[in-house]
Structures are given as structure tokens and as C-alpha cells.
Amino acid sequence: MGVSIPVLVIVIALHLIAFVLAVGAERRRSTAKVVPDKYDERTYCVYGADASTAYGLGAFGLLLISQTLVNGVTKCLCFGRGMTGGSSTTCAIFFFVFSWVSFLGAEACLLAGSAKNAYHTKYRAVFQVENLSCATLRKGVFAAGAALTLLSMIGSVFYYWIHSKADTGGWQKHQNEGLGMATSNYSESTERKG
């Protein structure tokens, strides 16, 4: 199997769009402020725009599609054709594991960040309570997802590239091997019987 440029372009594009969405989610995290209720002595949280949840889930989906594409093309390293032994196979296995670890970390950050960002605190306390805070997502969760998305892209591209070079298409070169040309005893055995 050779390296397919369209597959590489699609994988890189999906990862980069997911990275941009993750950075956008970090910049657009929900903000909240405590405001008093007009009708009673309670305070509640008013949240700003909730765009980062959609950005985070969009990045999650694009990253999932990209990882599925790479592993579908390479048959997830387990179900494909044979690969030549040596350093290229070792590198392919290393980048396979590296891409999966960074992919799972990025997906966890993006999904957890989106879920936590979507959570909004309801009524919290009475007016005189000091240091009242509203539940918001910690800074850096989507940024960690963005960084892991880039690492996943690097791992996936190198894994695909090296796997494509190490893949033999089911055939391996055998040196100094050939068909053994020997005389047949077929004519002798037929003469004895006849």
C-alpha cells in the first residue's frame, strides 16, 4: 500500500479544524456573574454565551472522524496485511500507540470540557452570603484538548506514513529462495507398475 495524498490531506485538515475549534472553545468559555433576584432575597448566576460547548463537541466529532479514517485505511494495524519486519514496523507500532493515547486524551478533554461548560448553576444563596461563585469550567481544559489534538495529528500522520511504507501488500521479499529443480521419479514408478 502506498501513501495516499488525499488521505493525508483529509486527516491533517480534520485535525487542524478540530484544533481551531478547541482553541475557539477555550476562548469562548462560559462566564458567569452573580445577580440578585428582583422578587426575593436570593441570588442566581447569569451565564454568557454557550458557544464553547458547541465548539468542543464539533472538535470532538472531527477528531473522531479523522482517527476512524486513519485506522480504517490502515485496518487498525491488527487486521491488515503483513508488514516487513524491522525498524519501520517498530516505528509504526510506536506511532500507532502514540496516536491513540493522544487521541483518547484529547477526546476526554473535549468531551469533559463541553459537558462541564454546559452545566449551569441554578439559585445559589441568600443575599448576605459572601464569596458566592458560579460553577464554570476551569481555564485550560479545552487548551489541553487542543494541544493533544496536535499531538494526535502528528502521531496519526507518522503512523499512516510509516505503516504505508512498511506494508508489503501481503507479499514479502525472500532472497536466495526459489523453486527446487530436481528430477522426478515419476517415470520410474510408472515403469515398475506397468
Secondary structure, 3 states (H helix, E strand, C coil): CCCCHHHHHHHHHHHHHHHHHHHHHHHCCCCEEEEECCCCCEEEEEECCCHHHHHHHHHHHHHHHHHHHHHHHCHHHCCCCCECCCHHHHHHHHHHHHHHHHHHHHHHHHHHHHHHHHCCCCCCEECCCCCCCCCCCCCCHHHHHHHHHHHHHHHHHHHHHHHHHHECCCCCCCCCCCCCCCCCCHHHHHHHHC
